[in-house]
Amino acid sequence: MADEKETPTGFRPCVDEGYEVNSMGVVRNSKTGRVLKRSMINGYPSVSLGGGREYLVHRLVALAWLPPPDDPAKIHVNHGDKTNCDVSNLEWTTPAENTQHPRNTGLIAKTEEQQSSQSTRRATPSSASQ
């Protein structure tokens, strides 16, 4: 969809006919101009398009505003703010990159190795208790 023309109002067509999204994540009905109410799914804003199907807003923005990925990919929300659906905060990534990003940026403070090492230390009796 990224190759489709932007409307004069700054909106582009969504995945579902009859809806459009701007680069900041505002989704509206293209006929009435009514802005859709958002709900949340796992901390991510979502909207219900025709037929009651829920769509994550950041994914709608990426599909409309970012060049399509070469391979099937995930959309990555930069800076760890799941509610910021602005196109400048989004990028396509591989599933592996999407999983690694929170560790690289400190959004997940402990790696699995650190957690595993702490679990092992808790399971090992200390010399003080012997």
C-alpha positions as CSV (number, residue, x, y, z in Angstrom):
1,M,0.0,0.0,0.0
2,A,2.9,2.4,0.5
3,D,3.0,3.0,-3.3
4,E,-0.6,4.3,-3.3
5,K,-1.2,8.0,-3.5
6,E,-1.7,10.1,-0.4
7,T,-4.9,11.9,-0.2
8,P,-4.8,15.8,0.0
9,T,-5.6,15.5,3.7
10,G,-2.6,13.4,4.5
11,F,-4.3,10.1,4.7
12,R,-3.6,6.9,2.8
13,P,-5.9,3.9,2.2
14,C,-5.8,1.2,4.9
15,V,-5.8,-2.6,4.4
16,D,-9.6,-2.6,4.6
17,E,-11.5,-0.7,2.0
18,G,-13.3,2.3,3.3
19,Y,-10.7,3.2,5.9
20,E,-7.6,5.4,5.8
21,V,-4.6,6.2,8.1
22,N,-2.3,9.2,8.4
23,S,1.4,9.0,9.2
24,M,0.7,9.6,12.9
25,G,-1.6,6.7,13.3
26,V,-5.0,8.4,13.1
27,V,-7.4,5.9,11.5
28,R,-10.7,7.1,10.0
29,N,-13.6,6.1,7.9
30,S,-12.8,7.5,4.4
31,K,-16.4,8.2,3.5
32,T,-17.6,9.9,6.7
33,G,-14.2,11.2,8.1
34,R,-15.1,9.7,11.5
35,V,-12.0,8.9,13.5
36,L,-12.1,5.4,14.9
37,K,-11.9,4.8,18.7
38,R,-8.8,3.0,19.8
39,S,-8.6,0.0,22.1
40,M,-5.5,-1.7,23.4
41,I,-4.0,-5.2,22.7
42,N,-1.0,-6.1,24.8
43,G,-0.1,-2.4,25.2
44,Y,-0.5,-1.6,21.5
45,P,-3.2,0.7,20.2
46,S,-5.7,-1.1,17.9
47,V,-8.8,-0.3,15.9
48,S,-11.8,-2.3,14.7
49,L,-12.3,-2.0,11.0
50,G,-15.2,-3.4,8.9
51,G,-16.4,-6.8,10.1
52,G,-15.2,-6.2,13.6
53,R,-11.6,-7.4,12.9
54,E,-9.0,-5.7,15.2
55,Y,-5.9,-4.2,13.6
56,L,-2.8,-2.9,15.4
57,V,-2.5,0.7,14.5
58,H,1.3,0.7,14.1
59,R,0.9,-2.1,11.5
60,L,-1.7,-0.1,9.6
61,V,0.7,2.9,9.5
62,A,3.7,0.7,8.4
63,L,1.7,-0.9,5.6
64,A,0.4,2.4,4.3
65,W,3.6,4.6,4.8
66,L,6.7,2.4,4.8
67,P,8.1,0.7,1.7
68,P,7.1,-2.9,1.7
69,P,9.7,-5.4,3.2
70,D,11.5,-7.8,1.0
71,D,10.6,-10.8,3.2
72,P,7.7,-11.4,5.5
73,A,8.6,-9.2,8.5
74,K,7.5,-7.7,11.7
75,I,7.0,-4.1,12.3
76,H,9.3,-2.8,15.0
77,V,8.3,0.1,17.3
78,N,11.5,2.1,18.1
79,H,12.2,3.6,21.5
80,G,10.0,1.1,23.3
81,D,6.9,3.3,23.3
82,K,4.2,0.9,22.1
83,T,1.7,3.8,21.9
84,N,3.7,5.9,19.5
85,C,2.4,4.9,16.1
86,D,4.1,7.7,14.2
87,V,5.7,6.4,11.0
88,S,9.0,8.0,12.2
89,N,9.0,5.5,15.1
90,L,8.5,2.4,13.0
91,E,10.6,0.1,10.8
92,W,10.4,-3.3,9.3
93,T,12.6,-6.0,10.9
94,T,13.0,-9.7,10.9
95,P,11.4,-11.6,13.7
96,A,14.9,-12.3,15.2
97,E,15.8,-8.6,15.1
98,N,12.5,-7.7,16.7
99,T,13.1,-10.1,19.5
100,Q,16.7,-8.9,20.1
101,H,16.0,-5.2,20.0
102,P,14.7,-4.8,23.6
103,R,17.8,-6.6,24.9
104,N,20.2,-4.4,22.8
105,T,18.5,-1.2,24.0
106,G,18.0,-2.1,27.6
107,L,14.2,-2.3,27.4
108,I,14.6,-5.8,28.9
109,A,17.1,-5.2,31.7
110,K,18.1,-8.9,32.2
111,T,19.0,-11.3,29.5
112,E,17.9,-14.9,29.7
113,E,21.5,-15.8,30.7
114,Q,21.4,-13.5,33.7
115,Q,18.0,-14.8,34.8
116,S,19.2,-18.4,34.3
117,S,22.4,-17.7,36.4
118,Q,20.3,-16.1,39.2
119,S,18.0,-19.2,39.2
120,T,21.0,-21.5,39.5
121,R,22.5,-19.5,42.4
122,R,19.2,-19.6,44.3
123,A,19.0,-23.4,43.8
124,T,22.5,-24.0,45.1
125,P,22.7,-24.2,48.9
126,S,25.0,-21.5,50.4
127,S,27.9,-22.4,52.6
128,A,26.3,-20.5,55.5
129,S,23.4,-22.9,55.7
130,Q,25.7,-26.0,56.0
